[in-house]
């Protein structure tokens, strides 16, 4: 079989010569390209209800040396998407206690954080903070797991910025696009994306860039599809053995960015004090919260005197 043809091409060319069992396997692969790429030979054989030997013969019928080469060809194009699956498979094949898994995850987070710290670009950090504080409006975009991180970034910045909006809301990508339609050159879009990158995030960044908007990217490195679109990029190492990414490292980068913005912002202490004073009624255990709980706005107040008032009234009556 000539090299350079996709799996689909190879199957289409080979179909006329395939046995009924091999044809059934071919149809399964065509209908489940991604799933087949994740399967070991025994899993594939079981899914199609054939023997392992038949699965190997099917791969050879398509022009491969055997199933490993066939699966490697299937994986091509899915490498970034399948990487977390393959890491998880490898980890699960090694026996480990729950405590060891805890320790390994924490070690990953610590190693990622240290690698991110060593790789930080001082000039990019300066430009990122300056861009955030100079922007009339800051938009934050992220989808999938990055949608939650986008909310945390908005929370960390809103005290020090004129206006911060997370466009990763319930309306999805189309709602985000409606919000970004309003973006002006004086505004800033912060986009968050890590492997496996969500297409919506990349497309929104492309749209913002094409309309003259300024883009700050939080991503994993110069090979990220966000990197060429960004005016400024901050990178976090986020590999994880048991999941797609280490969100802990990204969150650490977000906290560092928010801390730097707070440090550079005008009147940060005054702003923090004013915000805290405003929030006092909602902070558990403070006198303001207790007072608000006794007299919440719109809550009918009881006209029945308290026990203390009744005792005071009885005392006054006796004295008189």
FIZA-240644 format. One record per residue: x, z, y of N, C-alpha, C in turn. Coordinates in steps of 0.05 Angstrom, whole numbers, padded with zeros to 5 digits, always signed. Layout:
BEGIN
XZYXZYXZY
...
***
This chain:
BEGIN
+00017+00000-00024+00000+00000+00000+00018+00000+00025
+00013-00018+00044+00030-00019+00068+00028+00007+00084
+00051+00014+00096+00051+00038+00113+00038+00032+00140
+00029+00053+00154+00018+00050+00180-00012+00049+00181
-00025+00047+00158-00054+00047+00157-00064+00075+00157
-00087+00080+00170-00099+00106+00169-00111+00111+00141
-00119+00136+00136-00131+00143+00110-00157+00126+00107
-00172+00124+00128-00197+00108+00127-00192+00079+00119
-00171+00068+00132-00163+00040+00125-00155+00037+00096
-00139+00056+00087-00130+00055+00059-00153+00057+00040
-00171+00075+00046-00194+00078+00028-00211+00053+00028
-00216+00041+00051-00232+00017+00053-00220-00006+00038
-00193-00008+00039-00179-00030+00025-00179-00025-00005
-00180+00000-00013-00177+00006-00042-00204+00009-00056
-00226+00011-00041-00252+00016-00053-00259-00003-00076
-00255-00029-00073-00263-00047-00095-00250-00041-00121
-00226-00029-00121-00211-00025-00146-00213+00004-00156
-00227+00021-00142-00229+00050-00150-00248+00054-00172
-00242+00073-00190-00261+00081-00211-00284+00096-00198
-00306+00100-00213-00329+00115-00202-00321+00143-00192
-00304+00157-00207-00296+00184-00199-00279+00182-00173
-00261+00163-00172-00244+00160-00148-00261+00151-00124
-00281+00134-00129-00299+00126-00107-00314+00150-00096
-00323+00168-00113-00336+00192-00104-00318+00210-00087
-00293+00211-00095-00273+00226-00079-00268+00213-00052
-00267+00186-00052-00262+00172-00028-00285+00177-00008
-00310+00176-00018-00333+00180-00001-00333+00209+00011
-00324+00228-00005-00322+00256+00004-00302+00258+00027
-00279+00245+00024-00258+00246+00044-00268+00233+00070
-00280+00209+00068-00290+00196+00092-00310+00212+00107
-00327+00227+00093-00347+00243+00105-00337+00270+00115
-00313+00278+00105-00303+00305+00112-00273+00303+00117
-00264+00286+00135-00235+00283+00140-00221+00309+00146
-00233+00324+00165-00219+00349+00173-00219+00369+00151
-00243+00372+00138-00244+00392+00116-00225+00385+00094
-00223+00359+00086-00205+00351+00065-00176+00357+00073
-00169+00354+00099-00142+00360+00108-00134+00389+00104
-00154+00407+00103-00148+00436+00100-00146+00444+00071
-00152+00427+00052-00155+00435+00024-00129+00431+00007
-00123+00451-00009-00103+00447-00030-00115+00429-00051
-00098+00419-00069-00108+00401-00089-00130+00413-00107
-00126+00439-00114-00147+00451-00132-00173+00454-00117
-00172+00460-00091-00197+00463-00075-00210+00436-00072
-00195+00415-00068-00206+00388-00065-00219+00379-00092
-00205+00384-00114-00216+00376-00140-00242+00391-00146
-00242+00417-00139-00267+00432-00144-00290+00423-00127
-00284+00415-00102-00305+00406-00084-00318+00380-00094
-00302+00363-00107-00313+00338-00116-00319+00338-00146
-00314+00362-00158-00320+00366-00186-00304+00347-00204
-00278+00346-00200-00260+00331-00218-00237+00349-00225
-00220+00339-00242-00196+00355-00249-00174+00351-00229
-00154+00369-00229-00131+00366-00212-00116+00341-00218
-00114+00334-00243-00100+00309-00251-00114+00285-00239
-00141+00285-00239-00156+00263-00227-00151+00261-00197
-00149+00284-00184-00144+00284-00155-00117+00272-00149
-00097+00278-00166-00071+00266-00163-00071+00236-00167
-00086+00227-00188-00088+00199-00193-00102+00184-00170
-00122+00198-00157-00136+00186-00134-00116+00181-00111
-00099+00200-00106-00079+00197-00085-00060+00174-00091
-00052+00171-00116-00035+00149-00124-00049+00122-00122
-00075+00122-00127-00091+00098-00125-00092+00088-00097
-00089+00106-00077-00089+00098-00049-00061+00090-00039
-00041+00091-00057-00015+00082-00050+00004+00105-00043
-00003+00130-00048+00014+00153-00043+00029+00161-00068
+00051+00176-00065+00066+00186-00088+00050+00207-00103
+00033+00221-00089+00018+00243-00101+00001+00257-00080
-00013+00278-00088-00031+00292-00069-00017+00303-00045
+00007+00315-00047+00020+00326-00023+00024+00306-00001
+00033+00281-00009+00036+00261+00011+00009+00252+00023
-00011+00250+00006-00038+00243+00015-00048+00263+00035
-00045+00289+00029-00054+00310+00047-00038+00309+00074
-00012+00305+00072+00004+00303+00096-00006+00281+00115
-00015+00259+00103-00026+00237+00119-00053+00245+00131
-00069+00260+00116-00094+00270+00126-00090+00288+00150
-00070+00305+00148-00065+00324+00170-00056+00311+00195
-00043+00287+00193-00033+00274+00217-00055+00269+00237
-00050+00279+00261-00071+00277+00282-00086+00303+00286
-00085+00320+00264-00099+00346+00265-00079+00368+00267
-00053+00362+00272-00032+00383+00270-00038+00407+00287
-00043+00403+00313-00048+00426+00330-00073+00441+00322
-00093+00426+00314-00118+00439+00306-00116+00455+00281
-00100+00444+00262-00097+00457+00236-00075+00479+00235
-00058+00480+00255-00036+00499+00254-00045+00527+00250
-00066+00538+00264-00075+00565+00258-00085+00569+00230
-00098+00548+00219-00109+00549+00192-00086+00552+00172
-00065+00536+00176-00042+00536+00158-00027+00563+00160
-00024+00573+00185-00011+00599+00188-00027+00621+00174
-00053+00620+00177-00070+00640+00164-00068+00638+00134
-00068+00613+00124-00065+00610+00095-00039+00622+00085
-00017+00617+00099+00009+00627+00091+00009+00658+00091
-00003+00669+00112-00003+00698+00115-00020+00711+00093
-00042+00699+00086-00060+00711+00066-00049+00708+00038
-00030+00690+00034-00018+00688+00008+00003+00709+00003
+00011+00724+00024+00030+00746+00021+00015+00772+00020
+00019+00789+00000+00005+00815-00001+00014+00833+00022
-00005+00847+00034+00001+00865+00056-00021+00886+00058
-00014+00910+00066-00033+00931+00071-00046+00927+00099
-00068+00940+00104-00081+00938+00130-00062+00948+00152
-00048+00969+00146-00029+00980+00166-00007+00960+00173
+00002+00945+00153+00022+00925+00157+00012+00902+00174
-00014+00895+00169-00026+00874+00186-00028+00883+00215
-00036+00908+00219-00037+00920+00246-00009+00917+00259
+00011+00926+00244+00038+00926+00256+00048+00898+00262
+00042+00879+00244+00050+00851+00249+00037+00840+00274
+00011+00846+00277-00003+00835+00301+00008+00847+00326
+00015+00873+00326+00026+00885+00350+00054+00875+00355
+00069+00870+00334+00096+00858+00337+00094+00830+00350
+00075+00814+00341+00071+00788+00352+00065+00790+00382
+00047+00809+00390+00040+00812+00418+00064+00820+00434
+00080+00839+00424+00104+00848+00439+00124+00825+00442
+00129+00810+00420+00148+00788+00421+00138+00766+00441
+00112+00760+00440+00102+00740+00459+00105+00749+00488
+00099+00774+00493+00101+00785+00520+00130+00783+00530
+00149+00790+00513+00177+00789+00521+00186+00761+00526
+00177+00742+00508+00184+00714+00512+00172+00703+00538
+00148+00711+00544+00135+00703+00568+00149+00714+00593
+00157+00739+00591+00172+00751+00614+00198+00737+00619
+00213+00730+00597+00239+00717+00600+00235+00689+00611
+00213+00676+00605+00209+00648+00613+00195+00645+00640
+00189+00667+00653+00174+00665+00678+00190+00650+00700
+00177+00633+00715+00190+00617+00736+00184+00631+00763
+00204+00643+00776+00198+00658+00801+00186+00640+00822
+00195+00615+00824+00183+00598+00845+00154+00592+00839
+00147+00587+00814+00119+00582+00807+00102+00606+00812
+00113+00630+00807+00098+00654+00813+00092+00657+00843
+00112+00652+00859+00108+00653+00888+00087+00633+00897
+00089+00609+00888+00070+00588+00896+00042+00594+00886
+00039+00606+00862+00013+00613+00852-00001+00634+00869
+00014+00655+00876+00003+00676+00892-00004+00666+00920
+00013+00650+00932+00008+00639+00959-00017+00621+00958
-00019+00605+00937-00042+00586+00936-00068+00602+00933
-00068+00623+00917-00092+00640+00914-00101+00653+00940
-00082+00664+00954-00088+00678+00978-00095+00659+01001
-00085+00635+01000-00091+00616+01022-00117+00601+01018
-00128+00601+00993-00152+00585+00987-00177+00597+01000
-00193+00578+01010-00220+00587+01020-00237+00597+00997
-00237+00582+00975-00252+00590+00951-00234+00585+00927
-00236+00604+00908-00221+00601+00883-00241+00597+00860
-00238+00575+00845-00255+00570+00822-00237+00576+00797
-00249+00589+00777-00235+00595+00752-00250+00581+00729
-00236+00566+00713-00249+00551+00691-00234+00556+00665
-00250+00560+00644-00239+00563+00617-00262+00562+00598
-00258+00550+00575-00280+00549+00555-00270+00559+00528
-00288+00564+00510-00280+00577+00485-00271+00605+00491
-00250+00613+00477-00239+00640+00481-00229+00644+00510
-00220+00622+00522-00210+00624+00550-00233+00629+00570
-00258+00625+00562-00280+00632+00579-00281+00662+00585
-00275+00678+00565-00275+00707+00569-00251+00715+00587
-00229+00702+00583-00205+00707+00600-00210+00699+00629
-00226+00677+00632-00232+00668+00660-00248+00690+00674
-00267+00703+00660-00282+00724+00672-00265+00747+00681
-00245+00754+00664-00227+00776+00671-00209+00769+00695
-00201+00744+00697-00185+00735+00720-00202+00736+00745
-00227+00727+00744-00245+00729+00767-00247+00759+00776
-00251+00776+00756-00255+00805+00762-00230+00816+00776
-00206+00807+00767-00182+00818+00779-00175+00807+00807
-00185+00783+00813-00179+00771+00839-00199+00776+00861
-00224+00782+00853-00245+00781+00874-00242+00802+00896
-00227+00823+00892-00223+00843+00913-00205+00832+00935
-00188+00813+00928-00168+00804+00948-00172+00776+00958
-00193+00762+00948-00198+00735+00956-00224+00732+00971
-00226+00712+00988-00251+00708+01003-00275+00703+00984
-00270+00687+00964-00292+00680+00945-00279+00671+00919
-00287+00683+00897-00277+00675+00870-00302+00669+00853
-00303+00646+00840-00325+00639+00823-00315+00630+00796
-00325+00642+00775-00319+00632+00748-00340+00611+00741
-00331+00587+00735-00350+00566+00729-00355+00564+00699
-00343+00582+00683-00347+00582+00654-00372+00599+00648
-00395+00590+00657-00419+00605+00654-00437+00595+00631
-00461+00605+00631-00480+00598+00609-00487+00569+00610
-00485+00555+00633-00492+00527+00635-00472+00508+00623
-00449+00518+00614-00429+00501+00601-00415+00483+00620
-00403+00461+00609-00386+00444+00624-00400+00429+00646
-00426+00421+00642-00440+00407+00662-00445+00424+00687
-00451+00450+00682-00455+00469+00704-00428+00472+00719
-00406+00475+00704-00380+00477+00717-00374+00453+00734
-00381+00429+00724-00376+00405+00740-00392+00405+00766
-00417+00415+00765-00434+00417+00789-00421+00435+00809
-00409+00458+00799-00396+00476+00818-00371+00463+00830
-00355+00450+00814-00330+00438+00823-00335+00414+00841
-00359+00403+00840-00366+00380+00858-00363+00389+00887
-00366+00415+00892-00364+00426+00919-00335+00432+00928
-00316+00429+00909-00288+00436+00916-00277+00419+00938
-00264+00433+00957-00251+00420+00980-00220+00423+00977
-00205+00407+00993-00176+00409+00991-00166+00438+00997
-00181+00453+01012-00173+00481+01018-00179+00500+00996
-00192+00491+00975-00199+00508+00952-00179+00505+00930
-00180+00523+00910-00162+00523+00888-00177+00526+00862
-00171+00509+00842-00182+00512+00815-00160+00523+00797
-00167+00546+00784-00149+00557+00764-00161+00551+00737
-00146+00537+00720-00155+00529+00694-00139+00543+00672
-00153+00552+00651-00140+00567+00629-00145+00551+00604
-00124+00544+00589-00127+00530+00564-00102+00534+00546
-00107+00541+00521-00086+00545+00502-00094+00530+00476
-00075+00523+00459-00082+00510+00434-00102+00528+00419
-00122+00518+00408-00130+00490+00409-00146+00484+00434
-00135+00465+00451-00146+00460+00477-00174+00449+00476
-00191+00460+00493-00219+00450+00495-00220+00426+00514
-00231+00404+00505-00232+00379+00520-00245+00383+00547
-00266+00399+00549-00280+00403+00574-00262+00414+00596
-00244+00432+00588-00225+00443+00608-00207+00422+00619
-00196+00405+00602-00178+00383+00611-00193+00364+00629
-00217+00356+00621-00232+00337+00637-00239+00348+00664
-00246+00373+00666-00252+00385+00692-00228+00386+00710
-00205+00392+00698-00180+00392+00714-00174+00364+00724
-00178+00344+00707-00174+00316+00715-00192+00308+00738
-00218+00316+00736-00237+00310+00758-00229+00323+00784
-00222+00349+00782-00214+00363+00806-00189+00351+00819
-00170+00343+00802-00146+00330+00812-00152+00304+00826
-00169+00288+00813-00176+00261+00824-00191+00263+00851
-00204+00286+00856-00218+00290+00881-00201+00305+00902
-00175+00307+00897-00158+00319+00916-00156+00349+00915
-00168+00362+00894-00167+00391+00892-00140+00400+00882
-00133+00425+00890-00108+00437+00880-00113+00452+00854
-00095+00449+00835-00099+00460+00808-00076+00479+00801
-00083+00503+00792-00064+00522+00781-00071+00525+00751
-00052+00520+00733-00057+00522+00705-00044+00546+00693
-00060+00560+00676-00049+00581+00658-00050+00570+00630
-00027+00563+00619-00027+00550+00593-00002+00558+00578
+00004+00543+00556+00025+00553+00538+00052+00540+00542
+00054+00517+00557+00080+00505+00561+00078+00477+00573
+00101+00465+00578+00102+00438+00591+00089+00416+00574
+00086+00421+00548+00073+00401+00531+00043+00403+00531
+00032+00423+00544+00003+00426+00546-00009+00402+00561
-00033+00393+00554-00045+00371+00569-00053+00379+00597
-00052+00405+00603-00058+00414+00631-00033+00411+00649
-00009+00412+00637+00015+00413+00653+00018+00390+00672
+00014+00365+00664+00017+00343+00683-00005+00341+00704
-00027+00356+00699-00049+00355+00719-00046+00377+00740
-00029+00397+00735-00027+00421+00751-00007+00418+00774
-00015+00427+00798+00004+00430+00820+00023+00453+00815
+00012+00474+00802+00028+00497+00795+00020+00505+00767
+00040+00513+00751+00034+00522+00723+00048+00548+00717
+00034+00566+00704+00046+00591+00694+00042+00590+00663
+00063+00596+00649+00062+00593+00620+00063+00620+00606
+00047+00623+00584+00047+00646+00568+00052+00638+00539
+00069+00651+00525+00073+00646+00496+00051+00661+00481
+00035+00647+00465+00011+00660+00454+00007+00655+00425
+00030+00651+00410+00027+00646+00381+00018+00671+00366
+00003+00667+00345-00007+00689+00329-00009+00681+00300
-00001+00699+00282-00001+00691+00254-00029+00690+00241
-00048+00705+00253-00074+00708+00240-00097+00697+00256
-00091+00684+00279-00112+00672+00294-00100+00649+00311
-00117+00634+00325-00107+00611+00339-00087+00619+00361
-00093+00640+00376-00075+00649+00398-00075+00679+00400
-00055+00689+00414-00054+00717+00422-00066+00720+00450
-00091+00728+00451-00103+00731+00478-00090+00754+00493
-00077+00773+00479-00064+00795+00492-00043+00786+00512
-00027+00766+00504-00006+00756+00521-00017+00742+00546
-00039+00726+00542-00052+00713+00564-00063+00733+00583
-00076+00754+00572-00087+00775+00589-00065+00789+00605
-00042+00793+00592-00019+00806+00606-00010+00788+00629
-00010+00762+00625-00002+00744+00647-00023+00745+00670
-00048+00746+00662-00070+00748+00682-00067+00774+00698
-00062+00796+00685-00058+00822+00698-00034+00821+00717
-00013+00808+00708+00011+00805+00725+00005+00789+00750
-00010+00767+00746-00018+00750+00769-00035+00766+00789
-00055+00780+00778-00073+00796+00796-00057+00818+00810
-00038+00830+00796-00022+00851+00808-00005+00840+00831
+00006+00816+00827+00023+00804+00848+00006+00796+00872
-00019+00786+00867-00037+00780+00889-00044+00805+00904
-00050+00827+00890-00056+00852+00904-00032+00861+00921
-00008+00858+00910+00016+00867+00924+00020+00851+00950
+00014+00825+00949+00019+00808+00972-00005+00807+00991
-00028+00815+00983-00052+00813+00999-00051+00832+01024
-00066+00824+01044-00068+00842+01068-00086+00866+01062
-00078+00889+01071-00093+00913+01069-00104+00918+01040
-00086+00916+01019-00097+00920+00992-00107+00949+00987
-00093+00969+00999-00102+00996+00995-00129+01001+01008
-00132+00991+01032-00158+00994+01046-00180+00980+01031
-00174+00956+01021-00194+00941+01006-00202+00956+00980
-00182+00967+00967-00187+00982+00942-00204+01007+00948
-00197+01021+00970-00212+01045+00977-00241+01038+00984
-00245+01017+00999-00272+01009+01007-00288+01000+00983
-00276+00985+00965-00290+00977+00940-00297+01001+00923
-00279+01020+00921-00284+01044+00905-00307+01060+00917
-00307+01063+00944-00328+01078+00957-00355+01064+00952
-00356+01038+00954-00381+01023+00949-00391+01027+00921
-00372+01029+00901-00379+01032+00873-00385+01060+00864
-00380+01080+00881-00383+01108+00873-00409+01114+00859
-00432+01105+00869-00457+01111+00855-00458+01102+00826
-00441+01082+00819-00442+01072+00791-00419+01083+00774
-00403+01101+00785-00380+01112+00770-00388+01139+00758
-00388+01140+00732-00398+01164+00718-00382+01189+00725
-00395+01211+00730-00382+01236+00734-00375+01242+00763
-00380+01224+00782-00375+01229+00810-00399+01241+00823
-00396+01258+00844-00419+01269+00858-00438+01248+00868
-00428+01225+00877-00445+01203+00886-00462+01193+00864
-00451+01190+00840-00466+01181+00817-00488+01200+00810
-00482+01226+00810-00501+01247+00803-00524+01247+00824
-00516+01243+00849-00536+01242+00871-00554+01218+00868
-00541+01195+00861-00557+01170+00857-00576+01173+00833
-00566+01187+00813-00583+01191+00789-00607+01208+00796
-00604+01228+00815-00627+01245+00822-00646+01230+00841
-00635+01211+00856-00652+01198+00876-00647+01168+00877
-00651+01156+00854-00647+01127+00852-00666+01112+00870
-00658+01092+00884-00676+01077+00902-00700+01067+00887
-00724+01072+00899-00749+01062+00887-00760+01080+00865
-00746+01103+00859-00755+01121+00839-00773+01142+00851
-00798+01145+00842-00816+01166+00853-00803+01193+00849
-00804+01209+00870-00792+01236+00868-00814+01256+00862
-00808+01275+00844-00827+01295+00837-00831+01314+00860
-00857+01322+00864-00863+01342+00885-00862+01370+00874
-00858+01373+00848-00856+01399+00836-00831+01413+00845
-00832+01437+00856-00807+01451+00865-00789+01457+00842
-00763+01457+00847-00744+01464+00826-00746+01494+00820
-00733+01502+00798-00733+01530+00790-00720+01547+00812
-00698+01537+00823-00684+01551+00845-00702+01555+00869
-00717+01534+00876-00735+01536+00899-00757+01556+00894
-00767+01556+00869-00789+01575+00863-00779+01603+00864
-00754+01608+00855-00743+01635+00856-00739+01643+00885
-00729+01624+00902-00725+01630+00930-00752+01637+00944
-00773+01621+00937-00799+01626+00949-00810+01654+00941
-00807+01661+00915-00817+01687+00906-00802+01709+00919
-00776+01706+00923-00760+01726+00936-00769+01730+00965
-00774+01708+00979-00782+01710+01006-00809+01723+01008
-00827+01718+00989-00854+01730+00989-00852+01760+00986
-00834+01769+00967-00832+01797+00963-00821+01811+00988
-00801+01797+01001-00789+01809+01024-00809+01812+01047
-00826+01792+01049-00846+01794+01071-00867+01815+01065
***
